[in-house]
Amino acid sequence: MRDHAQSQDEEADINMTPMLDIVFIMLIFFIVTAVFVKEAGIQVVKPSAETAIPQTQVSILIAVTPDDEIWINRESVELEALRTAVEKLHSENPKGTVAIQADEEAKAGLVMKVYDAVRDAGVPTIAIAAEQGS
């Protein structure tokens, strides 16, 4: 009688190993396929524009401050090193685009130099960030 009760307890155990394997495989899949947005690292006051269109595939944000600072990926970057930094980040997600977030008070010449550096890095789609205006 005792052997019969003991064998029922052994049959009632559920093997969790296959389920954990599936969970870990799914976790790895979602981590690998996720698109991570690179943040600029600083807040800027974006100009407003009536023709502003929301962008969906932005993967790199570059901020230009009124103090002539360029921020990418939460780090201040010199203009000379910007092209290399964008090339590196763009190689991680070739389908993503770049958005330049220039402050209202930022110098237009610096914004154009940033735009040129991003274009020279091989990014086909570059957007200038703006707030939806009326």
C-alpha positions as CSV (number, residue, x, y, z in Angstrom):
1,M,0.0,0.0,0.0
2,R,2.8,2.3,0.9
3,D,4.6,1.7,-2.5
4,H,1.4,2.6,-4.4
5,A,1.0,6.0,-2.6
6,Q,4.7,6.8,-3.1
7,S,4.4,6.1,-6.9
8,Q,1.4,8.4,-7.2
9,D,3.4,11.2,-5.6
10,E,6.2,10.7,-8.1
11,E,3.7,10.8,-11.0
12,A,2.2,14.0,-9.7
13,D,5.4,16.0,-10.1
14,I,5.6,18.3,-13.1
15,N,8.9,18.8,-14.8
16,M,9.4,22.6,-15.2
17,T,12.6,22.4,-17.2
18,P,11.1,22.5,-20.7
19,M,8.9,25.4,-19.8
20,L,11.9,27.4,-18.5
21,D,13.8,26.6,-21.6
22,I,11.0,28.0,-23.8
23,V,10.8,31.1,-21.6
24,F,14.5,31.8,-21.9
25,I,14.4,31.3,-25.6
26,M,11.5,33.7,-26.0
27,L,13.3,36.3,-23.7
28,I,16.5,36.1,-25.9
29,F,14.4,36.4,-29.0
30,F,12.7,39.6,-27.8
31,I,15.9,41.1,-26.6
32,V,17.7,40.5,-29.9
33,T,14.8,41.8,-32.1
34,A,14.1,44.9,-30.0
35,V,15.0,48.2,-31.4
36,F,16.5,50.4,-28.8
37,V,16.2,54.2,-29.1
38,K,19.4,56.1,-28.3
39,E,18.6,59.1,-26.3
40,A,20.4,62.5,-26.7
41,G,20.9,63.0,-23.0
42,I,19.8,66.6,-22.7
43,Q,16.5,68.4,-23.0
44,V,16.2,71.1,-25.6
45,V,13.4,73.5,-26.5
46,K,12.4,72.5,-30.0
47,P,10.9,75.0,-32.4
48,S,7.3,74.6,-33.4
49,A,6.3,73.9,-37.0
50,E,2.9,73.5,-38.7
51,T,4.3,70.8,-41.0
52,A,5.8,68.6,-38.2
53,I,5.3,64.9,-38.9
54,P,5.8,62.2,-36.3
55,Q,8.7,59.9,-37.1
56,T,8.4,56.2,-36.2
57,Q,11.9,54.6,-37.0
58,V,14.1,57.1,-35.1
59,S,17.0,55.2,-33.5
60,I,19.5,58.0,-32.9
61,L,18.8,61.3,-31.3
62,I,21.3,64.1,-31.5
63,A,20.7,67.3,-29.4
64,V,22.2,70.7,-30.2
65,T,22.1,73.2,-27.3
66,P,22.3,77.0,-27.5
67,D,25.8,76.7,-25.9
68,D,27.1,75.0,-29.0
69,E,27.1,71.6,-27.3
70,I,26.3,68.4,-29.2
71,W,24.8,65.5,-27.2
72,I,24.4,62.0,-28.4
73,N,23.7,58.9,-26.4
74,R,23.8,60.9,-23.1
75,E,27.4,62.1,-23.8
76,S,28.7,65.4,-25.0
77,V,30.4,64.9,-28.4
78,E,32.7,67.2,-30.4
79,L,31.7,68.0,-33.9
80,E,34.8,66.3,-35.3
81,A,33.9,63.0,-33.5
82,L,30.2,63.1,-34.4
83,R,30.5,61.3,-37.7
84,T,32.4,58.4,-36.2
85,A,29.8,58.1,-33.3
86,V,26.9,58.2,-35.8
87,E,28.5,55.6,-38.0
88,K,29.0,53.3,-35.0
89,L,25.4,53.7,-33.8
90,H,23.9,53.4,-37.3
91,S,25.8,50.2,-37.9
92,E,23.9,48.7,-34.9
93,N,20.5,49.5,-36.6
94,P,20.9,50.3,-40.3
95,K,17.2,50.7,-40.9
96,G,16.9,53.4,-38.2
97,T,16.9,57.1,-38.9
98,V,18.5,60.1,-37.1
99,A,16.7,63.0,-35.6
100,I,18.5,66.2,-34.8
101,Q,16.9,68.0,-31.9
102,A,18.1,71.6,-32.2
103,D,17.2,74.1,-29.5
104,E,15.3,77.2,-30.6
105,E,18.4,79.3,-29.7
106,A,21.0,77.0,-31.3
107,K,23.0,78.4,-34.1
108,A,21.8,77.4,-37.6
109,G,25.4,77.0,-38.8
110,L,26.2,74.4,-36.1
111,V,22.9,72.6,-36.9
112,M,23.9,72.4,-40.6
113,K,27.4,71.1,-39.7
114,V,25.7,68.4,-37.6
115,Y,23.4,67.6,-40.5
116,D,26.4,67.3,-42.8
117,A,28.3,65.1,-40.4
118,V,25.3,62.7,-40.1
119,R,24.8,62.7,-43.9
120,D,28.5,61.9,-44.4
121,A,28.2,59.0,-41.9
122,G,25.9,57.3,-44.5
123,V,22.5,57.8,-42.9
124,P,19.9,58.1,-45.7
125,T,17.1,59.6,-43.6
126,I,17.6,62.6,-41.3
127,A,14.9,64.5,-39.5
128,I,14.9,67.8,-37.7
129,A,12.8,67.6,-34.6
130,A,10.1,70.1,-34.0
131,E,7.0,70.5,-31.9
132,Q,3.6,70.4,-33.6
133,G,2.6,74.1,-34.0
134,S,-0.7,75.8,-34.8
